């Protein structure tokens, strides 16, 4: 990987995304509709689309602009939501998911996007793309709507692995920093470690160890370590990157989603309560739309798999065209900043023993 | 403990609550104002109030009805929010918190209520009230606003202890069942175990073991075990009682609070955006009030310490009079149902080896 590639992105010419069209809850028509939206916004974007060729050709034909910008790869098999990752790893060679990862593996595309089964996608990604040198556990990072200036915080891991030791948490901090820098344009991210209190004596032993490990790397890796943060800081303005194990992160993510969904339901009920309240909601329609846009989960659709030889964006299984387009936009940005290469350089440095570690070339990750 | 006591509650005559008036963020005036509200609603309620007698006498004098129903116990010391639990255990004998627990310990009051430092309150409660026979780790249970018929789910532990093994989780399930039955009137609660997926093969080893232990006790302890649940089920309608370790529970609780708070802020901003939106918010005022009432965190103020010889209700540190009154109402209900005795009987049965366990007398916990 040369310095030039790192600065300009991995691809020259158009950005190519590899898209698994099957396996989402709403079927390939929604994926192709999302592709069309993304294509309209980004004239340089190209796609390799994986799935049933007969079905996909018909769908792509409906969108004029996609015809020239989409290459279809026939794959008969589909990974279902209920399939076990181990089965897919053994018998999944003919699936659209496998095929989509293959295009990243062989360098035809920079980033893979799928709405399919998360566990299977992570297992296949580990086997086909392989872990980056120095990475013990890959992680899934998501964007959490927050009070931070960018409007979002990065949280990882949200469920790639239920365990994480202190060294894994350090790697998550470095990977999250690289993601915040390249995916969100935050040059000097604030990094926090999720715990049950902000005092240094609190929490599990591996968290105290991780606290020291992460703190020691802050200056060299150019992030600000804010120490322990709490669940309430996930939507807060204390840290841009919040690091935790995949068990805690997954529970927190689903808790936040469930809470937002319950409040949306209450809001709807409140304005449907009577004739007068329905009238009021008509008058308040622009305020409510503004609110709804800010808390719309489709706007932040896309968990990113970090720590692999290639970047994979996992779109929500039930994503509609707006959601798919958001995931594609994220994938495009990561492709254009040359994220995979920068992340690789960043974590490679953690493979060294701390006492031997030499600063990574500053150029690599800016 | 006789059957009669169990059915009518531990107290004969008026219900007496022991209240720590100091240590909350807003000071004793707010606590006394909350007392006044609770007293208005429940003519049989009596209070033992702990704190600076000089200060409390002045405050109580302002509320006519409290004079005859409040006994003041002078305690010069105050546990501050930043005090370490270990210091309070060593040097806290003169504090209002210590004194408030003492009234439960010596049987003058049934339930203790405090707005103070949670860690110190739990540590003091463990030392002064002691753990129930058969309980390894006490837990803190909270009510989570949900889609369940009662409007709330019980979650425990939210932070009494960052660890919990399979047997602790079984005890949490039994304690949570008893709380749901006596605190919320749910005769046959649905119990779920928090995990990162609902499939039985997922999650940490201790969770699989707990899954089997809890399932085996469901029929005899008269709850329905719904198996693994996810973070999104905390505000859902899948389980009435959700069991987890104190680390995960604390992160989930604070994540939910933080998410709700961010959305409330967005809602406020949306309606303050322009002159027209402010006008609309005036017209929508009753809808917004209805919503605000449903998501008002003050309505569910009160973590309950379970697994001790005596019940302790921890009110939020920043609770206002409405919040304090809600915590007192919860304490009153638990006192009147004879909750402490029923819980003790319920968990005592887990101290037996599973193969020796005999069903607890059905009368004890209904």
Interface residues (C-beta under 8 A of the other chain):
Chain A: X145 X146 X147 X159 X162 X163 X194 X196 X203 X204 X230 X231 X232 X233 X234 X235 X236 X244 X246 X247 X248 X250 X251 X252 X253 X254 X255 X256 X257 X258 X259 X260 X261 X262 X263 X265 X266 X267 X270 X271 X273 X276 X277 X279 X280 X281 X283 X284 X285 X286 X287 X288 X290 X291 X294 X295
Chain B: X145 X146 X147 X159 X162 X163 X194 X196 X203 X204 X230 X231 X232 X233 X234 X235 X236 X244 X246 X247 X248 X250 X251 X252 X253 X254 X255 X256 X257 X258 X259 X260 X261 X262 X263 X265 X266 X267 X270 X271 X273 X276 X277 X279 X280 X281 X283 X284 X285 X286 X287 X288 X290 X291 X294 X295
